[in-house]
Amino acid sequence: MKVILQENVEGLGYLGDVLTVAKGYARNYLLPRKKAVVAEERQVKLLQHVKRQIDQKVKKELESLGESGKNLSKISLTFEVQTGKDDKLFGSVTSKDVAERLAAQGVEVDRRKIHLPQPLKELGTFPVAIKLHRDVVPTISVTLVKKAVEEATNEVESAKDQADEAVAE
């Protein structure tokens, strides 16, 4: 069955695409949720007209997103995380954490646009893609480091041990 997508559908296509899909998929999912309409000749002509208008809007949007993407790719985030033995993290850093840290720097990004293959669970520097648009995907750098408080606590404990030994002598 030929359909015209009314919105972007992940894994299928983008707004305005004319696609052939299984009848059941169209009838049970796309059409009831108004994600697509049946592709009739009248609809296709209307689509072509609307698509020209949308293309102009998309060009303007891409220009502004391109600037945002350039600014985003310059950003580097550092997370101080608690670690246990063998530098294993307690918990993990997720796309929600990255979105909150970006918001703290004045950059609003929906957490669903931040693509982490899996939550970050080890120390190091990782590239993280942010999908602003299908053509604009800047990458930021996320660094996970040990929390400095632990090191300071260890130094204080060793100093106390040395002081106790000196007093005992």
C-alpha positions, 0 to 999 in steps of 0.5 A, a space after each residue: 500500500 502506498 502512503 505519504 508520511 505526515 511526520 518523521 517515523 523513525 526507521 521508516 522515513 521522513 515527512 512527505 516521503 511516498 512509501 510502499 508499506 505492508 497493508 496491515 502496518 498502514 491500516 493498524 499503525 500509520 493511518 490511525 495515528 495520523 502518521 501517514 495518509 493513503 497516496 492518491 493522485 490528488 494527495 500526491 499533487 498537494 504533497 508536491 506543493 506543500 513539500 516546496 513550501 516545507 523545503 524553504 522552511 527546512 533550509 532556513 532551519 538547517 542554517 540556524 541548526 548548523 550554527 547551533 551544531 558548530 557551537 555544540 561541537 565545541 562543548 566539552 563536558 566533565 563529570 566527576 563521578 564516584 568510583 570503587 575499586 578498579 575505577 568502576 563507577 557507582 551508577 552510570 552517566 546517561 543521556 539525561 545527565 548529559 542533557 542536564 549538564 548542557 542545560 546548566 551551560 545554557 544549551 537546551 537539548 532534549 535528552 532523546 536527541 542525545 545518542 549514547 549507545 549505552 550508559 557510560 560506566 567507566 572513566 575516560 573520554 567519550 564522543 557523544 552525538 546529538 541529533 538536532 536534525 537528520 543532517 545536523 549531528 554534532 558530537 560533543 566530548 564527555 569526560 568522566 573523572 574520579 571525584 577529587 573528594 575521594 583522593 583528598 579523603 585518602 590523603 587525610 586518612 594517611 596523614 592521620 595514620 602517620 600522626 597516630 604512628 608518630 604519637 604511638 612512638 
